[in-house]
Amino acid sequence: MKRGYMFAVAAAVVTVALSVYFFSRSNPIDFNTQVKPILNKKCIACHGGVKREADFSLLFRQEAMAKAESGKFAIVPGDASRSELIRRITSHDPEVRMPYKKDPLTKDEIETLRQWINEGAEWGDHWAYQAVKEQELPKSSEWATGDIDRFILSKLDENSLTPSRETDKETLLRRVSLDLIGMPAHEKLRQQFLNSNDPKAYEVLVDSLLASKRFGERWTAVWLDLARYSDTKGYERDYIRSIWRYRDWVIDAFNRDMPYDSFLIEQLAGDLLPDPTDKQYLATAFHRNTMTNDEGGTDNEEFRTAAVIDRVNTTWESLMGTTFACVQCHSHPYDPFRHEEYYKFMAFFNNSRDEDTYDDYPTLRHLDDESKKKLVDLEEWVNKKVSPEKAKEIYTFVKTWQPAINSIQSDEFVNAALTDTKWLIFRNHAKARLKNVTLTKKDKLIYRFGGFLGGGVWTIKAGEKVIAKINVPNTEGKWTINEVPITPIDGVHDLSFTYENPKIRNKEDSGVIFDWFYFTDSSIPWDASHKREFWELLTKEYPSTPVMMENPAELTRTTQVFERGNWLVKGDTVQPDVPASLFDLPAGAPKNRLGLAMWITSKENPLVSRTIVNRVWEQFFGMGLVETLEDFGTQGIPPTHPELLDHLSWKLMNDYNWSLKTLMRSIVLSNMYRQDSKVTEEHLAKDQFNKYYARAPRVRLTAEQIRDQALAVSGLLSTKMYGPGSMPYQPDGIWLSPYNGQKWKKDKDGDQYRRAVYTYWKRTAPYPSMMTFDGSAREVCMARRIRTNTPLQALVTLNDSVYVEAAGNLASRMLKSSREVKDQIRNGFAMAMGHQPSDAEVDVLVKLYEKVNDASPMRKVNYQKDLSPEYMSMTIVASAILNLDEFVTKN
């Protein structure tokens, strides 16, 4: 009996062991979903990119499998019993057990790691770094007819939820109008949809909204946060920057449904495309929205470097939803990006021509139509007389004044200085140096200067050889462009500048100031007519926009690793490249910004299409499929519908040919989008935050939408498009501009009622009501606005001059709509909300009208000539309507 009993026990043990073995074999541990979360939460803070305690890191597989400082292997694939990691996490000795001086891992976490190691410790790429693949569609149904509906219904079924019924036409009309054009649809389109019984009426409505010019304005407002767009330069002085033509380019691109890959390529590297157009140059202002420090005494190289770093960080956060910024100081703590890879990526941007100059060089000069024709004629003439290369050089120089050497590059000053740290200025007996100037085949200097006194002589030497001696005239301090011959001398030289002027009596007085120097040759056989034309075009004042431009070969910059992120402590020299953990540059791609743009928009890139699909989704539903728009990494929140995200991302790149309008159309035509937003107890119990979309969301409108909607329903909204930033109502004292005394001057003649996307944006004093509703100061890229709900918001919509005047104008419309107060109120409510109010709602507003009666406080706000008691009372009612939750919420 004993032997039989022992045999039975042994057999049972073997059976259990085999069952466990085969169960584990059939259910292997998944690194991404089961192991990586444990490592990130419990281990990687001490054993990752920042810290490598005991010389052990869990960031990369090769590091995790390597021998640690102790000489032992923390992980022995296939053998958990020999793995130091398992010994440490199961130890009872507090000095040995890991995590050190923290709560121990749970039994389930330990068993997960143990099984994972026994299975071979296979690593896995995070979902966001895996290529986007075509997805298999879930089953269809009567409700889930389209692709999106299928994925949504599949997830609803998993969570025992059912979709809501379709909402009413009025609500759907307002919702889709706010989503696509950011404001209510115009009355003709509204009536066309509401009065139609055509089954395709909604589809016609959607197509009309997508074709509207208002579409580009609505989506540009989103993009400007990413582009950190501002009408000023930032920092202390925060002076004006004329870059509004870039904003207009974005509006036009959205309205034309420019393919998203082209949209990005032109913004990243439009200047490097073959024979770039003015618009392609203009697109590159995306990365000239970086701040420039005009404060005196600052280090120009420090702030040039800061701008380059900002371009790197913005590119990753805005276009690829990835937190790359921390890699500036150390390898990424959680994601597979190494410290040196940051600087390899930075090298793509480090060779741009800008240098923190006061005039934001390089800038694209906007020639008028007549001047453009003259320049084209001039280019053709130089092409015939000399060469296509020389013609292109002349064309580029006239359009941009580049590639000139800015005077801020000078040093070794004697009786000279960089005045305000921006321009080289000479007193008497002055000396300065300009380093590393390539003079091979150069025999002419064109320069921009201002003379304060005549009689000065500027001498230029290369070593001991005088190559130019120039009489500097008095221009009364006005900027002037001049040219002089220089003695030819091959090679790269440090140039010595000296300046003598016996007319300067006071040693503190200045004789001349320099802006830039352009060394060229005299190979063009100018005739009098063409030379005069060239100088007229070169010296005429034109408006301009900062753009990107690459350094020529002789001005190429070297990029080095910054030790611990300190720009003053340079390490190894690196070449432009992309992170090894993703994928290589496309074959044949140049190692410059154009090659980088090709890499970013490649269909192999796992991040770009997912990022923009997620951003569009967030704009429609208040939350992205990945909630953390700014972080798709391992510390971000995983997608609620990963298959749907990849399906739309794949479709965008392949079937939709990068068309954002087609993407948006597919979303808003889905049954899921058209659901009612009413919340049931079941919804709250199973899906409080509506992550599975069993109902339509209720989301507060953006700052821009709230303002635009108020102006639109009141009848005040201006339809004027494009142009410099507008200045609507703003109290005195908001702007306290040091140095320049810049003032906010309220617009007139309807410009004060332009859409919010055109509002002038000053970084140190952003438009207050926009900030109250969670707008961005735009000093850096903002990938996601976090919605808040504060009393200040109610104070804005109740008291801000824009909203008070909108209420007054709406009141006038209400009074004209009928003779009966009740009907006037009913009509005003319908104008604002897009549907008729209930009797109970009308009764409440009628009581308000009767209660306020004269509304004497409104007399102080004299926007209208009509100050009758009826008008004043109705204005109070209109203000109440514009402050209802329904009005500021999309539902």
Solvent accessible surface area in square Angstrom, and as a share of the most:
residue,aa,sasa,rsa
1,M,212,0.94
2,K,166,0.70
3,R,214,0.78
4,G,46,0.44
5,Y,141,0.54
6,M,118,0.53
7,F,153,0.64
8,A,56,0.44
9,V,61,0.35
10,A,52,0.41
11,A,45,0.35
12,A,54,0.42
13,V,93,0.53
14,V,83,0.48
15,T,83,0.48
16,V,92,0.53
17,A,57,0.44
18,L,89,0.44
19,S,61,0.39
20,V,94,0.54
21,Y,112,0.43
22,F,124,0.52
23,F,138,0.57
24,S,24,0.15
25,R,163,0.59
26,S,79,0.51
27,N,75,0.39
28,P,85,0.54
29,I,27,0.14
30,D,64,0.33
31,F,11,0.05
32,N,36,0.19
33,T,100,0.58
34,Q,73,0.33
35,V,0,0.00
36,K,18,0.08
37,P,66,0.42
38,I,16,0.08
39,L,0,0.00
40,N,14,0.07
41,K,158,0.67
42,K,48,0.20
43,C,18,0.11
44,I,3,0.01
45,A,70,0.54
46,C,52,0.31
47,H,26,0.12
48,G,1,0.01
49,G,13,0.13
50,V,81,0.46
51,K,100,0.42
52,R,106,0.39
53,E,86,0.38
54,A,52,0.40
55,D,76,0.40
56,F,18,0.07
57,S,0,0.00
58,L,1,0.00
59,L,8,0.04
60,F,23,0.10
61,R,80,0.29
62,Q,114,0.51
63,E,32,0.14
64,A,0,0.00
65,M,30,0.13
66,A,46,0.36
67,K,111,0.47
68,A,17,0.13
69,E,134,0.60
70,S,73,0.47
71,G,39,0.38
72,K,102,0.43
73,F,91,0.38
74,A,6,0.05
75,I,1,0.01
76,V,25,0.14
77,P,64,0.40
78,G,43,0.41
79,D,40,0.21
80,A,3,0.02
81,S,105,0.67
82,R,170,0.62
83,S,2,0.02
84,E,24,0.11
85,L,15,0.08
86,I,8,0.04
87,R,114,0.42
88,R,67,0.24
89,I,9,0.05
90,T,51,0.29
91,S,25,0.16
92,H,182,0.81
93,D,67,0.35
94,P,95,0.60
95,E,116,0.52
96,V,35,0.20
97,R,42,0.15
98,M,54,0.24
99,P,16,0.10
100,Y,92,0.35
101,K,154,0.65
102,K,131,0.55
103,D,114,0.59
104,P,75,0.47
105,L,8,0.04
106,T,76,0.44
107,K,175,0.74
108,D,112,0.58
109,E,31,0.14
110,I,23,0.12
111,E,91,0.41
112,T,24,0.14
113,L,0,0.00
114,R,76,0.28
115,Q,50,0.22
116,W,4,0.01
117,I,0,0.00
118,N,78,0.40
119,E,63,0.28
120,G,16,0.16
121,A,0,0.00
122,E,117,0.53
123,W,57,0.20
124,G,24,0.23
125,D,90,0.46
126,H,28,0.12
127,W,53,0.19
128,A,0,0.00
129,Y,18,0.07
130,Q,76,0.34
131,A,53,0.41
132,V,13,0.07
133,K,137,0.58
134,E,115,0.52
135,Q,44,0.20
136,E,161,0.72
137,L,65,0.33
138,P,31,0.19
139,K,161,0.68
140,S,54,0.35
141,S,45,0.29
142,E,170,0.76
143,W,56,0.20
144,A,0,0.00
145,T,88,0.51
146,G,31,0.30
147,D,43,0.22
148,I,7,0.03
149,D,2,0.01
150,R,57,0.21
151,F,12,0.05
152,I,0,0.00
153,L,27,0.13
154,S,41,0.27
155,K,38,0.16
156,L,0,0.00
157,D,79,0.41
158,E,123,0.55
159,N,45,0.23
160,S,74,0.47
161,L,3,0.02
162,T,92,0.54
163,P,33,0.21
164,S,21,0.14
165,R,150,0.55
166,E,95,0.43
167,T,11,0.06
168,D,69,0.36
169,K,77,0.33
170,E,60,0.27
171,T,28,0.16
172,L,4,0.02
173,L,5,0.02
174,R,22,0.08
175,R,8,0.03
176,V,0,0.00
177,S,1,0.00
178,L,0,0.00
179,D,1,0.01
180,L,0,0.00
181,I,6,0.03
182,G,0,0.00
183,M,21,0.09
184,P,29,0.18
185,A,7,0.05
186,H,115,0.51
187,E,101,0.45
188,K,157,0.67
189,L,15,0.07
190,R,37,0.13
191,Q,70,0.31
192,Q,92,0.41
193,F,9,0.04
194,L,42,0.21
195,N,110,0.56
196,S,29,0.19
197,N,150,0.77
198,D,77,0.40
199,P,135,0.85
200,K,128,0.54
201,A,12,0.09
202,Y,14,0.05
203,E,60,0.27
204,V,67,0.39
205,L,1,0.01
206,V,0,0.00
207,D,58,0.30
208,S,38,0.24
209,L,1,0.00
210,L,12,0.06
211,A,82,0.63
212,S,30,0.19
213,K,132,0.56
214,R,38,0.14
215,F,1,0.00
216,G,0,0.00
217,E,2,0.01
218,R,11,0.04
219,W,8,0.03
220,T,0,0.00
221,A,10,0.08
222,V,25,0.14
223,W,5,0.02
224,L,1,0.01
225,D,8,0.04
226,L,2,0.01
227,A,0,0.00
228,R,0,0.00
229,Y,4,0.01
230,S,1,0.01
231,D,5,0.02
232,T,0,0.00
233,K,9,0.04
234,G,1,0.01
235,Y,63,0.24
236,E,83,0.37
237,R,30,0.11
238,D,2,0.01
239,Y,67,0.25
240,I,75,0.38
241,R,8,0.03
242,S,47,0.30
243,I,0,0.00
244,W,48,0.17
245,R,46,0.17
246,Y,0,0.00
247,R,1,0.01
248,D,16,0.08
249,W,11,0.04
250,V,0,0.00
251,I,0,0.00
252,D,38,0.20
253,A,1,0.01
254,F,17,0.07
255,N,32,0.17
256,R,129,0.47
257,D,38,0.20
258,M,21,0.09
259,P,57,0.36
260,Y,2,0.01
261,D,34,0.18
262,S,38,0.25
263,F,4,0.02
264,L,2,0.01
265,I,36,0.18
266,E,24,0.11
267,Q,2,0.01
268,L,2,0.01
269,A,0,0.00
270,G,0,0.00
271,D,13,0.07
272,L,45,0.22
273,L,35,0.17
274,P,118,0.74
275,D,116,0.60
276,P,24,0.15
277,T,74,0.43
278,D,42,0.22
279,K,120,0.51
280,Q,37,0.17
281,Y,27,0.10
282,L,21,0.10
283,A,0,0.00
284,T,0,0.00
285,A,0,0.00
286,F,1,0.00
287,H,1,0.00
288,R,9,0.03
289,N,0,0.00
290,T,7,0.04
291,M,35,0.16
292,T,8,0.05
293,N,7,0.03
294,D,2,0.01
295,E,56,0.25
296,G,32,0.30
297,G,69,0.66
298,T,24,0.14
299,D,68,0.35
300,N,17,0.09
301,E,77,0.35
302,E,66,0.29
303,F,34,0.14
304,R,13,0.05
305,T,5,0.03
306,A,39,0.31
307,A,9,0.07
308,V,1,0.00
309,I,21,0.11
310,D,23,0.12
311,R,1,0.01
312,V,0,0.00
313,N,34,0.17
314,T,1,0.01
315,T,0,0.00
316,W,0,0.00
317,E,48,0.22
318,S,0,0.00
319,L,1,0.01
320,M,0,0.00
321,G,0,0.00
322,T,1,0.00
323,T,50,0.29
324,F,2,0.01
325,A,45,0.35
326,C,44,0.27
327,V,0,0.00
328,Q,35,0.16
329,C,60,0.36
330,H,52,0.23
331,S,24,0.16
332,H,7,0.03
333,P,24,0.15
334,Y,56,0.21
335,D,2,0.01
336,P,30,0.19
337,F,0,0.00
338,R,67,0.24
339,H,32,0.14
340,E,68,0.30
341,E,12,0.05
342,Y,0,0.00
343,Y,0,0.00
344,K,63,0.27
345,F,0,0.00
346,M,4,0.02
347,A,9,0.07
348,F,2,0.01
349,F,0,0.00
350,N,9,0.05
351,N,24,0.12
352,S,1,0.00
353,R,6,0.02
354,D,6,0.03
355,E,11,0.05
356,D,10,0.05
357,T,8,0.05
358,Y,54,0.20
359,D,56,0.29
360,D,7,0.04
361,Y,8,0.03
362,P,0,0.00
363,T,10,0.06
364,L,0,0.00
365,R,8,0.03
366,H,33,0.15
367,L,7,0.03
368,D,64,0.33
369,D,116,0.60
370,E,119,0.53
371,S,7,0.04
372,K,87,0.37
373,K,138,0.58
374,K,66,0.28
375,L,3,0.01
376,V,68,0.39
377,D,61,0.32
378,L,0,0.00
379,E,51,0.23
380,E,92,0.41
381,W,34,0.12
382,V,0,0.00
383,N,66,0.34
384,K,171,0.73
385,K,117,0.49
386,V,53,0.30
387,S,29,0.19
388,P,87,0.55
389,E,128,0.57
390,K,15,0.06
391,A,3,0.02
392,K,109,0.46
393,E,57,0.26
394,I,13,0.07
395,Y,60,0.23
396,T,29,0.17
397,F,1,0.00
398,V,0,0.00
399,K,7,0.03
400,T,1,0.01
401,W,21,0.08
402,Q,0,0.00
403,P,42,0.26
404,A,0,0.00
405,I,21,0.11
406,N,2,0.01
407,S,0,0.00
408,I,16,0.08
409,Q,77,0.34
410,S,5,0.03
411,D,36,0.19
412,E,107,0.48
413,F,73,0.30
414,V,79,0.45
415,N,65,0.33
416,A,8,0.06
417,A,34,0.26
418,L,36,0.18
419,T,41,0.24
420,D,52,0.27
421,T,25,0.14
422,K,5,0.02
423,W,37,0.13
424,L,0,0.00
425,I,22,0.11
426,F,0,0.00
427,R,56,0.21
428,N,23,0.12
429,H,107,0.48
430,A,1,0.00
431,K,109,0.46
432,A,5,0.04
433,R,57,0.21
434,L,1,0.00
435,K,93,0.39
436,N,96,0.49
437,V,1,0.01
438,T,32,0.18
439,L,0,0.00
440,T,52,0.30
441,K,169,0.72
442,K,39,0.17
443,D,40,0.21
444,K,28,0.12
445,L,0,0.00
446,I,4,0.02
447,Y,1,0.01
448,R,22,0.08
449,F,1,0.01
450,G,0,0.00
451,G,0,0.00
452,F,76,0.32
453,L,58,0.29
454,G,16,0.16
455,G,45,0.43
456,G,1,0.01
457,V,45,0.26
458,W,0,0.00
459,T,14,0.08
460,I,0,0.00
461,K,67,0.28
462,A,5,0.04
463,G,53,0.51
464,E,158,0.71
465,K,89,0.38
466,V,69,0.39
467,I,4,0.02
468,A,8,0.06
469,K,148,0.63
470,I,8,0.04
471,N,120,0.62
472,V,3,0.02
473,P,65,0.41
474,N,75,0.39
475,T,24,0.14
476,E,135,0.61
477,G,28,0.27
478,K,138,0.58
479,W,86,0.30
480,T,51,0.30
481,I,17,0.09
482,N,48,0.25
483,E,39,0.18
484,V,18,0.10
485,P,110,0.69
486,I,9,0.04
487,T,53,0.31
488,P,89,0.56
489,I,35,0.18
490,D,101,0.52
491,G,30,0.29
492,V,92,0.53
493,H,44,0.20
494,D,63,0.32
495,L,1,0.00
496,S,42,0.27
497,F,0,0.00
498,T,31,0.18
499,Y,0,0.00
500,E,80,0.36
501,N,1,0.00
502,P,99,0.62
503,K,116,0.49
504,I,11,0.06
505,R,212,0.77
506,N,80,0.41
507,K,159,0.67
508,E,115,0.51
509,D,65,0.34
510,S,29,0.19
511,G,0,0.00
512,V,0,0.00
513,I,19,0.10
514,F,1,0.00
515,D,8,0.04
516,W,0,0.00
517,F,0,0.00
518,Y,14,0.05
519,F,17,0.07
520,T,10,0.06
521,D,40,0.21
522,S,68,0.44
523,S,59,0.38
524,I,14,0.07
525,P,78,0.49
526,W,50,0.18
527,D,61,0.32
528,A,81,0.63
529,S,59,0.38
530,H,42,0.19
531,K,75,0.32
532,R,142,0.52
533,E,40,0.18
534,F,5,0.02
535,W,46,0.16
536,E,83,0.37
537,L,3,0.02
538,L,0,0.00
539,T,57,0.33
540,K,101,0.43
541,E,131,0.59
542,Y,24,0.09
543,P,72,0.46
544,S,34,0.22
545,T,0,0.00
546,P,5,0.03
547,V,0,0.00
548,M,1,0.00
549,M,15,0.07
550,E,36,0.16
551,N,11,0.06
552,P,34,0.21
553,A,91,0.71
554,E,84,0.38
555,L,40,0.20
556,T,83,0.48
557,R,51,0.19
558,T,90,0.52
559,T,8,0.05
560,Q,55,0.24
561,V,11,0.07
562,F,8,0.03
563,E,78,0.35
564,R,208,0.76
565,G,13,0.12
566,N,66,0.34
567,W,51,0.18
568,L,122,0.61
569,V,70,0.40
570,K,96,0.41
571,G,18,0.18
572,D,109,0.57
573,T,76,0.44
574,V,16,0.09
575,Q,122,0.54
576,P,23,0.15
577,D,49,0.26
578,V,10,0.06
579,P,0,0.00
580,A,90,0.70
581,S,42,0.27
582,L,25,0.13
583,F,28,0.12
584,D,117,0.60
585,L,27,0.14
586,P,38,0.24
587,A,108,0.84
588,G,83,0.80
589,A,15,0.12
590,P,52,0.33
591,K,114,0.48
592,N,42,0.22
593,R,0,0.00
594,L,29,0.14
595,G,0,0.00
596,L,0,0.00
597,A,0,0.00
598,M,67,0.30
599,W,0,0.00
600,I,0,0.00
601,T,13,0.08
602,S,22,0.14
603,K,106,0.45
604,E,110,0.50
605,N,1,0.01
606,P,4,0.02
607,L,0,0.00
608,V,2,0.01
609,S,0,0.00
610,R,4,0.02
611,T,3,0.02
612,I,8,0.04
613,V,0,0.00
614,N,0,0.00
615,R,7,0.03
616,V,2,0.01
617,W,0,0.00
618,E,18,0.08
619,Q,36,0.16
620,F,2,0.01
621,F,9,0.04
622,G,10,0.10
623,M,52,0.23
624,G,2,0.02
625,L,1,0.00
626,V,0,0.00
627,E,44,0.20
628,T,17,0.10
629,L,4,0.02
630,E,42,0.19
631,D,18,0.10
632,F,1,0.00
633,G,2,0.01
634,T,23,0.13
635,Q,94,0.42
636,G,12,0.12
637,I,70,0.36
638,P,90,0.56
639,P,15,0.10
640,T,32,0.18
641,H,3,0.01
642,P,51,0.32
643,E,84,0.38
644,L,1,0.01
645,L,0,0.00
646,D,19,0.10
647,H,11,0.05
648,L,2,0.01
649,S,0,0.00
650,W,55,0.19
651,K,37,0.16
652,L,0,0.00
653,M,4,0.02
654,N,44,0.22
655,D,78,0.40
656,Y,34,0.13
657,N,104,0.53
658,W,13,0.05
659,S,14,0.09
660,L,9,0.04
661,K,29,0.12
662,T,52,0.30
663,L,0,0.00
664,M,1,0.00
665,R,72,0.26
666,S,32,0.21
667,I,0,0.00
668,V,0,0.00
669,L,38,0.19
670,S,8,0.05
671,N,36,0.18
672,M,3,0.01
673,Y,3,0.01
674,R,50,0.18
675,Q,1,0.00
676,D,10,0.05
677,S,13,0.09
678,K,138,0.58
679,V,71,0.41
680,T,67,0.39
681,E,152,0.68
682,E,72,0.32
683,H,9,0.04
684,L,98,0.49
685,A,88,0.68
686,K,97,0.41
687,D,9,0.05
688,Q,108,0.48
689,F,137,0.57
690,N,14,0.07
691,K,62,0.26
692,Y,56,0.21
693,Y,9,0.04
694,A,0,0.00
695,R,15,0.06
696,A,2,0.02
697,P,19,0.12
698,R,121,0.44
699,V,18,0.10
700,R,44,0.16
701,L,4,0.02
702,T,40,0.23
703,A,3,0.03
704,E,15,0.07
705,Q,13,0.06
706,I,1,0.00
707,R,4,0.01
708,D,3,0.02
709,Q,0,0.00
710,A,0,0.00
711,L,1,0.01
712,A,26,0.20
713,V,8,0.05
714,S,0,0.00
715,G,49,0.47
716,L,29,0.14
717,L,28,0.14
718,S,22,0.14
719,T,94,0.54
720,K,104,0.44
721,M,35,0.16
722,Y,77,0.29
723,G,13,0.12
724,P,82,0.51
725,G,16,0.15
726,S,5,0.03
727,M,27,0.12
728,P,0,0.00
729,Y,35,0.13
730,Q,22,0.10
731,P,94,0.59
732,D,147,0.76
733,G,49,0.47
734,I,64,0.32
735,W,14,0.05
736,L,152,0.76
737,S,18,0.12
738,P,52,0.33
739,Y,133,0.50
740,N,51,0.26
741,G,43,0.41
742,Q,31,0.14
743,K,135,0.57
744,W,36,0.13
745,K,151,0.64
746,K,84,0.35
747,D,37,0.19
748,K,148,0.63
749,D,145,0.75
750,G,23,0.22
751,D,38,0.20
752,Q,19,0.08
753,Y,30,0.11
754,R,7,0.02
755,R,7,0.03
756,A,5,0.04
757,V,12,0.07
758,Y,0,0.00
759,T,6,0.03
760,Y,14,0.06
761,W,8,0.03
762,K,6,0.02
763,R,4,0.01
764,T,75,0.44
765,A,15,0.12
766,P,20,0.13
767,Y,4,0.02
768,P,46,0.29
769,S,8,0.05
770,M,4,0.02
771,M,70,0.31
772,T,31,0.18
773,F,8,0.03
774,D,18,0.09
775,G,9,0.09
776,S,9,0.06
777,A,29,0.22
778,R,12,0.04
779,E,77,0.34
780,V,93,0.53
781,C,13,0.07
782,M,54,0.24
783,A,9,0.07
784,R,58,0.21
785,R,43,0.16
786,I,101,0.51
787,R,106,0.39
788,T,60,0.35
789,N,143,0.73
790,T,53,0.31
791,P,108,0.68
792,L,110,0.55
793,Q,11,0.05
794,A,50,0.39
795,L,96,0.48
796,V,20,0.12
797,T,9,0.05
798,L,85,0.42
799,N,93,0.48
800,D,38,0.20
801,S,39,0.25
802,V,5,0.03
803,Y,10,0.04
804,V,20,0.11
805,E,13,0.06
806,A,0,0.00
807,A,1,0.01
808,G,2,0.02
809,N,31,0.16
810,L,0,0.00
811,A,0,0.00
812,S,23,0.15
813,R,93,0.34
814,M,0,0.00
815,L,40,0.20
816,K,176,0.74
817,S,48,0.31
818,S,30,0.20
819,R,232,0.85
820,E,109,0.49
821,V,48,0.28
822,K,97,0.41
823,D,58,0.30
824,Q,13,0.06
825,I,0,0.00
826,R,59,0.22
827,N,43,0.22
828,G,0,0.00
829,F,2,0.01
830,A,21,0.16
831,M,56,0.25
832,A,3,0.03
833,M,3,0.01
834,G,12,0.12
835,H,55,0.25
836,Q,108,0.48
837,P,8,0.05
838,S,57,0.37
839,D,98,0.51
840,A,69,0.54
841,E,68,0.30
842,V,1,0.00
843,D,63,0.33
844,V,99,0.57
845,L,11,0.06
846,V,23,0.13
847,K,138,0.59
848,L,49,0.24
849,Y,28,0.11
850,E,115,0.52
851,K,171,0.73
852,V,39,0.22
853,N,98,0.50
854,D,46,0.24
855,A,8,0.06
856,S,60,0.39
857,P,96,0.60
858,M,31,0.14
859,R,103,0.38
860,K,181,0.77
861,V,51,0.29
862,N,105,0.54
863,Y,69,0.26
864,Q,40,0.18
865,K,203,0.86
866,D,66,0.34
867,L,55,0.27
868,S,38,0.24
869,P,62,0.39
870,E,89,0.40
871,Y,9,0.04
872,M,2,0.01
873,S,3,0.02
874,M,0,0.00
875,T,1,0.00
876,I,46,0.23
877,V,0,0.00
878,A,0,0.00
879,S,20,0.13
880,A,26,0.20
881,I,0,0.00
882,L,4,0.02
883,N,39,0.20
884,L,64,0.32
885,D,88,0.45
886,E,44,0.20
887,F,1,0.01
888,V,25,0.14
889,T,8,0.05
890,K,10,0.04
891,N,27,0.14
